[in-house]
Amino acid sequence: MLEMPAAYRTPLGAAYCGDSRELLKQLPDNSIDLVMTSPPFALQRQKAYGNKDQAEYLDWLMDFAKLVYAKLKPTGSMVMDVGGAYQKGTPSRSLYHLRLPIRFCDELGFFLAEDFYWYNPAKLPSPIEWVNKRKIRAKDSVNNLWWFSKTEWPKADVSKVLVPYSDRMLKLMEDPTKFYKPGTRPSGHGIGTGFAKDNGGAIPSNLLQISNTESNGTYVAGCKLVDAARHPARFPAKLPEFFIRFLTDPGDVVLDIFAGSNTTGQVAEAEGRRWLSFEERLDYLAASAFRFLPKETEPDLLREAFLKIESGAPVDVTDYWSQAKLKFGEAAE
């Protein structure tokens, strides 16, 4: 699909190093089912992963979005995780992340299918100046998740992402007559007898509460082993998992244009989706391969895979699966 070789491949996907704008141009139009991504945020403090200044951020991001629009299938979607920020030097909020969906829809033709909000209860207090020092603002713990679609009717099935029923709802289903009577409520909503039907779970809300506390696993262990920088803005696997299940089917193509540590690719592989990941920094991409190696992989194999990718040599991670299983089997004997 792409002219250049992948940095590494798995049975279902491939990760490429380069400018996503150039890589997107090589993809066929109408070929992608879901773009799930988290671009560098427009923060006032410069970060290691190369965030843009607020003044130029939207114009910069529009370049990517215009290309994404062409590559999405008519039923496809783009979900973008975007964090808010404060104006420089003052405790007043920037509006850049709110202008983003307006520009995407008005200028590029996207539809805003729905706005989601990711609440991370483990997020550290920020900004320090206004929250910790002067204590004049509350902790900022919510990111916007804009779900854009190419048409008004993108592929979606909320029954794939049902959440557990509350204890009260479980009791209601056991004995509906004890808790409510069918009829029209003061709000105008009609509640019928089917309200107590067990559908296998409750419909989720657009507020997603997911802690971002990854501290173990092959990725973190591999980064420690080879002394590689961990991507500082990783999102938890549960976040792309929700949208990949909600908006795609097995065999569909999922793309992350700001892959970072490639959580999206890892989840897509686990969910039986084909995937592509684009990342400009080769060191981040090389470390992301750890996500696809078994936990029992020997340290020397982890190091070898990382160094090969970092040197520009294409890697098929399945080559390391068989080696890891062989060594693990020998150790067990």
C-alpha positions as CSV (number, residue, x, y, z in Angstrom):
1,M,0.0,0.0,0.0
2,L,2.9,2.3,0.7
3,E,6.1,2.8,-1.4
4,M,8.5,2.7,1.5
5,P,9.2,-0.3,3.7
6,A,7.6,-0.5,7.1
7,A,9.7,0.0,10.2
8,Y,8.1,-3.2,11.5
9,R,5.2,-5.5,10.7
10,T,2.8,-7.8,12.5
11,P,0.3,-10.3,11.1
12,L,-2.3,-7.5,10.8
13,G,-0.5,-4.2,10.6
14,A,2.6,-2.1,9.9
15,A,4.3,0.9,11.4
16,Y,5.9,3.5,9.3
17,C,8.4,6.3,10.2
18,G,7.9,9.6,8.4
19,D,5.7,12.7,8.1
20,S,2.1,11.6,8.2
21,R,1.2,14.1,5.5
22,E,3.6,12.5,3.0
23,L,2.5,9.0,4.0
24,L,-1.2,9.8,3.8
25,K,-0.7,10.9,0.2
26,Q,0.4,7.4,-0.7
27,L,-2.8,5.7,0.6
28,P,-5.7,5.1,-1.8
29,D,-8.7,7.4,-1.4
30,N,-11.7,5.9,0.5
31,S,-9.6,3.1,2.0
32,I,-9.5,3.7,5.8
33,D,-12.3,2.8,8.2
34,L,-11.1,4.6,11.3
35,V,-8.4,7.2,12.1
36,M,-7.9,7.0,15.9
37,T,-5.3,9.5,17.0
38,S,-4.0,11.9,19.6
39,P,-2.0,14.8,18.0
40,P,0.6,16.8,20.0
41,F,-1.4,19.3,22.0
42,A,-1.0,23.0,21.5
43,L,0.4,23.7,25.0
44,Q,2.3,26.8,26.1
45,R,5.3,24.8,27.3
46,Q,7.3,23.0,24.6
47,K,7.3,19.2,25.0
48,A,9.7,16.5,23.9
49,Y,7.2,15.2,21.3
50,G,7.1,18.4,19.4
51,N,3.9,20.2,20.2
52,K,3.0,23.4,18.2
53,D,2.3,26.9,19.5
54,Q,-1.5,27.6,19.8
55,A,-1.3,30.4,17.2
56,E,-0.2,28.0,14.4
57,Y,-1.7,24.8,15.7
58,L,-5.0,24.8,13.9
59,D,-3.5,25.6,10.5
60,W,-0.9,22.9,11.0
61,L,-3.6,20.3,12.0
62,M,-5.9,21.2,9.1
63,D,-3.2,20.0,6.7
64,F,-3.5,16.5,8.1
65,A,-7.3,16.5,8.4
66,K,-7.7,17.5,4.8
67,L,-5.7,14.4,3.7
68,V,-7.5,12.2,6.2
69,Y,-10.9,13.2,4.8
70,A,-9.9,11.9,1.3
71,K,-8.6,8.6,2.6
72,L,-11.6,7.7,4.8
73,K,-14.3,5.5,3.4
74,P,-17.7,7.1,3.1
75,T,-18.7,5.2,6.3
76,G,-15.4,5.9,8.0
77,S,-14.7,8.1,11.1
78,M,-11.9,10.0,12.7
79,V,-11.6,10.2,16.5
80,M,-9.2,12.8,17.8
81,D,-8.1,13.2,21.4
82,V,-7.4,16.8,22.1
83,G,-6.5,18.4,25.4
84,G,-7.3,22.0,26.4
85,A,-4.8,24.6,27.5
86,Y,-4.6,28.0,29.1
87,Q,-3.6,31.3,27.6
88,K,0.0,32.2,28.1
89,G,0.6,33.8,31.4
90,T,-3.0,34.1,32.5
91,P,-5.5,31.8,34.1
92,S,-7.9,32.0,31.2
93,R,-8.7,29.1,28.9
94,S,-7.6,28.9,25.3
95,L,-10.4,28.2,22.7
96,Y,-8.2,26.4,20.2
97,H,-9.6,23.0,20.9
98,L,-13.2,24.3,20.5
99,R,-12.3,26.1,17.2
100,L,-11.0,22.8,15.9
101,P,-14.3,21.0,15.2
102,I,-15.8,24.2,13.7
103,R,-13.0,24.5,11.2
104,F,-13.0,20.8,10.4
105,C,-16.7,20.9,9.6
106,D,-17.0,24.3,8.0
107,E,-13.8,24.2,5.9
108,L,-13.2,20.5,5.2
109,G,-16.7,19.0,5.1
110,F,-16.5,16.8,8.1
111,F,-19.6,16.2,10.3
112,L,-19.3,16.2,14.1
113,A,-20.9,12.8,14.8
114,E,-20.6,13.2,18.6
115,D,-18.4,14.9,21.2
116,F,-16.9,12.6,23.8
117,Y,-15.0,13.5,27.0
118,W,-12.2,11.4,28.6
119,Y,-12.0,11.8,32.3
120,N,-8.7,10.7,33.7
121,P,-9.0,10.6,37.5
122,A,-5.2,9.8,37.7
123,K,-4.2,12.9,35.9
124,L,-1.7,15.1,37.8
125,P,-2.8,18.6,38.8
126,S,-2.2,21.2,36.1
127,P,-1.4,23.9,35.3
128,I,0.9,24.0,38.3
129,E,0.9,27.8,38.5
130,W,-2.9,28.2,38.8
131,V,-3.8,24.9,40.6
132,N,-0.9,24.1,43.0
133,K,0.8,27.4,43.6
134,R,-1.9,30.1,43.5
135,K,-4.8,27.7,44.0
136,I,-7.2,29.7,41.9
137,R,-8.2,26.9,39.4
138,A,-9.4,23.3,39.7
139,K,-7.4,20.4,38.3
140,D,-7.9,19.9,34.5
141,S,-8.8,16.2,34.2
142,V,-10.8,16.0,31.0
143,N,-9.8,15.8,27.3
144,N,-12.1,16.4,24.4
145,L,-12.6,13.5,22.0
146,W,-14.1,14.7,18.7
147,W,-15.7,12.0,16.6
148,F,-15.8,13.2,13.0
149,S,-17.4,11.5,10.1
150,K,-17.3,11.9,6.4
151,T,-21.1,11.6,6.1
152,E,-24.0,12.0,8.5
153,W,-24.3,8.2,8.7
154,P,-20.9,6.6,9.6
155,K,-20.6,3.0,10.6
156,A,-21.3,2.6,14.3
157,D,-22.8,0.0,16.7
158,V,-23.1,1.0,20.3
159,S,-24.2,-2.5,21.2
160,K,-20.5,-3.5,20.9
161,V,-19.5,-1.3,23.7
162,L,-22.2,-1.8,26.4
163,V,-21.2,-1.3,30.0
164,P,-22.2,-3.3,33.1
165,Y,-25.6,-2.5,34.5
166,S,-25.7,-0.5,37.8
167,D,-26.7,-2.4,40.9
168,R,-30.1,-0.6,40.9
169,M,-30.8,-1.5,37.3
170,L,-30.0,-5.2,38.1
171,K,-32.6,-5.1,40.9
172,L,-35.1,-3.3,38.7
173,M,-34.8,-6.1,36.1
174,E,-35.4,-8.7,38.8
175,D,-38.7,-7.1,39.8
176,P,-39.7,-4.2,37.5
177,T,-43.1,-3.7,39.2
178,K,-41.4,-2.9,42.5
179,F,-39.5,0.1,41.0
180,Y,-41.6,1.7,38.3
181,K,-44.9,1.8,36.4
182,P,-45.0,2.2,32.6
183,G,-46.2,5.6,31.4
184,T,-45.1,9.1,30.4
185,R,-42.8,10.9,32.8
186,P,-42.9,14.7,33.5
187,S,-40.0,15.1,31.1
188,G,-42.1,13.7,28.3
189,H,-40.2,10.5,28.0
190,G,-42.4,7.4,27.6
191,I,-41.3,4.4,29.8
192,G,-42.7,1.1,28.6
193,T,-42.5,-2.4,29.9
194,G,-39.5,-3.1,27.7
195,F,-37.5,-0.7,29.9
196,A,-36.5,-3.6,32.2
197,K,-35.3,-5.9,29.4
198,D,-31.8,-7.3,29.8
199,N,-29.9,-6.3,26.7
200,G,-26.6,-7.6,28.0
201,G,-25.4,-4.2,29.3
202,A,-26.2,-0.5,29.5
203,I,-25.6,2.0,26.8
204,P,-22.4,4.0,27.6
205,S,-22.4,7.7,28.0
206,N,-20.1,10.1,26.1
207,L,-18.1,10.6,29.3
208,L,-15.4,7.9,29.4
209,Q,-13.8,7.5,32.8
210,I,-10.4,5.7,32.2
211,S,-7.4,6.1,34.4
212,N,-4.1,6.4,32.6
213,T,-1.8,4.5,34.9
214,E,0.2,2.1,32.7
215,S,3.4,1.3,34.7
216,N,4.2,-2.3,33.6
217,G,4.0,-4.5,30.5
218,T,6.4,-5.2,27.7
219,Y,6.5,-1.6,26.5
220,V,7.6,0.0,29.7
221,A,10.0,-2.9,30.5
222,G,11.5,-2.8,27.1
223,C,12.1,1.0,27.3
224,K,13.8,0.5,30.6
225,L,16.0,-2.3,29.3
226,V,17.3,-0.3,26.3
227,D,17.3,3.1,28.0
228,A,14.8,4.4,25.5
229,A,12.6,7.4,26.2
230,R,9.0,6.5,26.9
231,H,6.5,8.6,25.0
232,P,5.3,11.1,27.5
233,A,1.7,11.4,26.2
234,R,0.5,7.8,25.9
235,F,-3.2,7.2,26.1
236,P,-4.5,4.1,27.9
237,A,-5.5,1.0,25.8
238,K,-9.1,1.3,26.9
239,L,-9.5,4.5,25.0
240,P,-8.8,3.3,21.4
241,E,-10.4,0.0,22.4
242,F,-13.8,1.7,22.9
243,F,-13.8,3.4,19.6
244,I,-12.3,0.5,17.6
245,R,-15.1,-1.8,18.9
246,F,-17.7,0.9,18.5
247,L,-16.9,2.1,14.9
248,T,-15.2,-0.8,13.1
249,D,-15.6,-4.5,12.4
250,P,-12.9,-7.3,12.3
251,G,-10.9,-6.9,9.2
252,D,-11.5,-3.1,8.9
253,V,-8.5,-0.8,8.6
254,V,-7.5,1.5,11.6
255,L,-4.9,4.2,11.2
256,D,-3.1,6.4,13.7
257,I,-1.3,9.4,12.1
258,F,0.4,10.4,15.4
259,A,1.3,6.9,16.6
260,G,3.7,7.7,19.5
261,S,4.0,4.5,21.4
262,N,1.5,2.8,19.1
263,T,-1.2,1.9,21.6
264,T,-3.8,2.2,18.7
265,G,-1.9,-0.4,16.7
266,Q,-1.6,-2.8,19.6
267,V,-5.4,-2.6,20.4
268,A,-6.3,-3.0,16.7
269,E,-4.2,-6.1,16.4
270,A,-5.8,-7.6,19.5
271,E,-9.3,-6.8,18.2
272,G,-8.6,-8.4,14.8
273,R,-8.5,-5.2,12.8
274,R,-5.9,-4.4,10.2
275,W,-3.9,-1.3,11.1
276,L,-1.3,1.3,10.0
277,S,0.6,3.6,12.3
278,F,2.6,6.7,11.2
279,E,5.2,8.3,13.5
280,E,7.8,10.9,12.7
281,R,10.3,10.0,15.5
282,L,12.1,6.7,14.8
283,D,13.1,6.2,18.4
284,Y,9.5,6.3,19.6
285,L,8.5,3.9,16.8
286,A,11.3,1.5,17.6
287,A,10.3,1.3,21.2
288,S,6.6,0.8,20.3
289,A,7.5,-2.6,18.8
290,F,7.8,-3.8,22.4
291,R,4.0,-3.8,22.5
292,F,3.9,-6.7,20.1
293,L,6.4,-8.9,21.7
294,P,5.5,-11.6,24.3
295,K,6.2,-10.9,28.0
296,E,8.6,-13.8,28.1
297,T,10.8,-12.4,25.4
298,E,14.4,-12.5,26.4
299,P,16.1,-9.1,27.1
300,D,18.7,-9.7,24.3
301,L,15.9,-10.2,21.8
302,L,14.1,-7.0,22.9
303,R,17.3,-5.1,22.5
304,E,18.0,-6.6,19.1
305,A,14.6,-5.7,17.7
306,F,14.8,-2.2,19.0
307,L,18.3,-1.6,17.6
308,K,17.4,-3.0,14.2
309,I,14.3,-0.8,13.8
310,E,16.3,2.2,15.1
311,S,19.0,1.6,12.5
312,G,16.4,1.6,9.7
313,A,16.3,-2.2,9.2
314,P,12.7,-3.5,8.6
315,V,11.6,-6.0,11.2
316,D,8.9,-8.6,11.2
317,V,8.0,-9.0,14.9
318,T,6.7,-12.6,14.3
319,D,10.3,-13.6,13.9
320,Y,10.8,-12.8,17.5
321,W,7.6,-14.6,18.6
322,S,9.1,-18.0,17.6
323,Q,12.4,-17.2,19.3
324,A,10.7,-16.1,22.5
325,K,8.6,-19.2,22.6
326,L,11.6,-21.4,21.9
327,K,13.7,-19.9,24.7
328,F,10.7,-19.9,27.0
329,G,10.1,-23.5,26.3
330,E,13.8,-24.4,26.9
331,A,13.7,-22.5,30.3
332,A,10.5,-24.4,31.3
333,E,12.3,-27.7,30.6
